Structures are given as C-alpha cells and as structure tokens.
Amino acid sequence: MNSFQERVEMKKKSLTATEEKIIIQLQKHEKPFLLSMNELAMLSEVSEPSVVRLYKKLEYSSYQELKVALAQELAELKPSSLEAIDIMPEDNADVIFEKIGDQFFQAVSLTKEQMNLHSIELAIKKILKAKRLYFFGQGLSGTIAEDGAHKFMRLGGMVVSIKDPQYQAIYASHMNEQDMVIAISHSGETIDLINVIEMAQANGAFILVITSNQKSTLAELADCLLVTQAHETNRQSDAMVSRLIQLALMDTLYTRVASESGSLGKANINRSRLAVTRMKK
C-alpha cells in the first residue's frame, strides 16, 4: 500500500493549487492526524469540499482513513512515540488531555490495522438474526456492556446487559440457538465470565468476544472474535485506552447493524428517540 507521500507524488501533475495548500498543511503540522476536516480546511484557507476532493484523489475512502494512514506513518518514523505520549507527573490538565487523545488515535490505528472485516460482518449477521441479545461484562468491562446494550435496545427486540456473574449464570442456563452473547473482557481471563460463557455456549448460544488479548481463554471460546489493540502507558489506570477503543468498536457494530436493519430499524430508532424526548422538558 502506497504511503501518503507516495500518493502525492503519483498525483502531483493533477493537483490543483487548492489541493497543494492542503497538502502543505498536512506535511508541516506536527500531528496532522488530530486535525478535524474543518480545522484542516481553516488552516489551509480552503473549503471542506476541497479536502474531500483531495482525499478522494489520493484514493482514500474517507477522511478518517487518511488520518489513520498519517498516524501509522508517523508512528513508524518515530519509534519512541509511546514514550512521547506517556503521561508525566508534571503534566497539566491540557497536556494530559492532548496525550490521551494521542494515545486513543494511536490505538485506533493499531486496531484498524489488525481488524478482521470477515469477523465484523459475521458479528453483524448474527446480531441481526438473534432473537435475544445479551451483553456480558464484569467490572469496567461491565460498563462497556451496558453502553452497548443501551445502543442496541434502540433497534427493538430483547436486549439485556448483565454485570453480576450470578445473574449471568442464570441467564446462560436458559439460553438456546436463538440467543447471542457479546462478552467483553480486557484481559480475557476473568474466571466467572469464562464459566458463564462456557455454559451459554453449551446451550447453543452464539458467542461474540471483544477483548484486547487474542490468546486468552475467553478468546479461544469465541465463535466470533474481535480484538482491540492499545498501548497502555505507565501513569494511568489499567485498560484506559482499551476501554475507549472498545466503545468505538461497539459504536461501529451498532452503526452497521442499524444501517442493515432497513426501514424497520429506522422506525424503531425513531420510536426510541421519541420515547426519551418525551421525558425532557
């Protein structure tokens, strides 16, 4: 796959003056992958449609793909980048905020590089087919599970999030082939979760595992496995960046499922939105 600079060189003769202004900003900016399309357009003194025309001319499918490519290439040029974004005791809040953003964007790049599109499409197909959808997670991963259930319940159907291992075991004991479990675990080695997943699988449920450890016990149990990638730094709580990536992956699944749900899915989403709106002043 050609790098950003290689693509620029290949299209050099066809670049307009406006497009060259955008390229100059991308090349001179210290962290071009953090620029929103609006920010890049303002720095280049061009319109946002000009940015769209440029990334399409360079054969990127989206502005996000362009940013991820730039992040990957800069990471390769700067092997010590992990140290550069480590949070230090003397960092002020604004610096910490920026570094967390850098860590997140790097994790997006790493996860996309390892992303298995076949597994994602399989997960989407099974979610659409499932009669009952369960989100299992414990501790911090339980919060991710709750967030996922909150999204998917808008599409209608039976969607449940369970954090308590005993409740998980009870639900798992009654599952069958019409059920699907989305199990979330950073380590993939939470014993209680492994036990209930084994039970759910034995009863016929389809198991989707989201984890950062593809060699874990939970990953080996998966009928479908989605792996997130992130480098945690020395001065922050465990799985901070991994949690953000898992949320982003959950959003990706939901968006794809919603788009595949057709008019019925759209109607259910609107009905859910209206139900919540009625509770506001």
Buried (B, 14 or more C-beta within 10 A) or exposed (E): EEEBEEBBEEBEEEBEEBBBBBBEBBEEBEEBBBBEBEEBBBBBEBEBEBBBBBBEBBEBEEBBBBBBBBBBBBBEEEEEBBEEBBBEEEBEEEEBEBBBBBBBBBBBBBBBEEBEEEBBEBBBEBBBEBEBBBBBBBBBBBBBBBBBBBBBBBBBEEBBBBBEBEEBBEBBEEBEEEBBBBBBBBBBBBEBBBBBBBBBBEBEBBBBBBBBBBEBBBBEBBBBBBBBBBBBBEEBEEBBBBBBBBBBBBEBBBEBBBEEBEEEBEEBBEEBEEEEEEEEE
